[in-house]
Amino acid sequence: MSSFFKPLLEAGAEVRAYHPPSLSAGLALLGRNHRKMIIVDRQELFVSGLCVSQSWQGQPDQGLAPWRDTGLALRGPLLAPALAAFADSWASCGDSLDARWLAPADTQPCGEAAARLIATTPSTARMMRLDLLVASFARRTLWLTDAYFMATSLYLSALKQAARDGVDVRLLVPRSSDIRWIAAVSRTQYRPLLEAGVRVFEWNGPMIHAKTAVADGRWARIGSTNLNLSSWLVNRELDIALEDAGLAGELADRFLQDLEQSTEIVLRQERRKPVPRPIGKQEKRPRGTPKEMALSSASAAARQAMRIGDALGSAVRGSRMVESSEAPAFLSIGVALCLLALAIAYFPWLAAAPLVALLAAGGLAVVFKAAGLYLEKRRKKQQLHRVQPSSDDTRDPPADCQ
């Protein structure tokens, strides 16, 4: 890493690594600082899903278009929590940030849009709770764009229940992902969503990396959080939640433009198999009459308690209703478990080796952590000994003889 950042370091920049390889880190190495944020002069904030990579610029000489992503540029009161979020991440990698850099240069409102900055840390699941809440309270539309969709059964249930209640639920994911196995896992979740009425689309370009959500044309979320457990529970993430009809409407229009460059996945009638289907460009954002919207809102509101209760029940019981469409998935899981059991029976080291490696890694991490604490304790004792005055220094000087 030092060679990669050498030009920056030589120019006077400071660089820190989040969770660098260490024997004392243990399983904490699995977590990443996945936030994508830039603060300029403590007065302008950029939040998005963009990374610093050639992929976002494209490679025209090879015929590769740039990756599709979405971000926001903001000013005003959000600078204070953004600086605090950066300071927290900075302090997790070393010394704390100087307090003089924590005061925004300007906190005056620059508009009337209501926005909140949500900076999540490992094991908090704040964004997961928010995503479930939005899926439960959406009444007309819920349009999602996600780069690495591997939702939990609880979130899948929330999306299916919303679709069954008449909410227009749409999910846009990449067709050709840079992490192929994640795309393969995502496709295994299409069937139950499609059968419940959720519309699924795959981006035709090289990669769509955006993480956005729009609900009812009034609420929106843009940031770094993907709809998977890694983002919800393990990583540091940062998102902006907007409550503004104008901005949410713009994002909804942008979503429909993206669908024009996508292929819809539908169920083949003969075998109910998900297959791609091109969509037309004439589709517009649905706008019902006031009466239709009122009836839709009333009927959806009447069922919200049931939907939330169903989700809470699944969370408390740790179970959910299994649908007939999931029979192939359960069959493959059962066969895989049986094959694994046979393999372990003939080759016990297949089970022992990972367990030994996990225990050894955990044990070494604890040992190195204890050694670090002992060294810190010894260093503090030495510092305390140096600052304490000696007995000779504390005695009163002898009186002069007359």
Secondary structure, 3 states (H helix, E strand, C coil): CCCCCHHHHHCCCCCCCCCCCCCCCHHHHHCCECCCEEEECCCEEEEECCCCCHHHCCEHHHCECCCECCEEEECCCCHHHHHHHHHHHHHCCCCCCCHHHCCCCCCCCCCCCEEEEEEECCCCCHHHHHHHHHHHHCCCEEEEECCCCECCHHHHHHHHHHHHCCCEEEEEEECCCCCHHHHHHHHCCHHHHHHHCCEEEEECCCCECCCEEEECCCEEEEECCCCEHHHHHHCEEEEEEEECHHHHHHHHHHHHHHHHCEEEEEECCCCCCEEEEECCCCCCCCCCCHHHHHHHHHHHHHHHHHHHHHHHHHHHHCCCCCCHHHHHHHHHHHHHHHHHHHHHHHCCHHHHHHHHHHHHHHHHHHHHHHHHHHHHHHHHHHHHHHHCCCHHHHCCCCCCCC
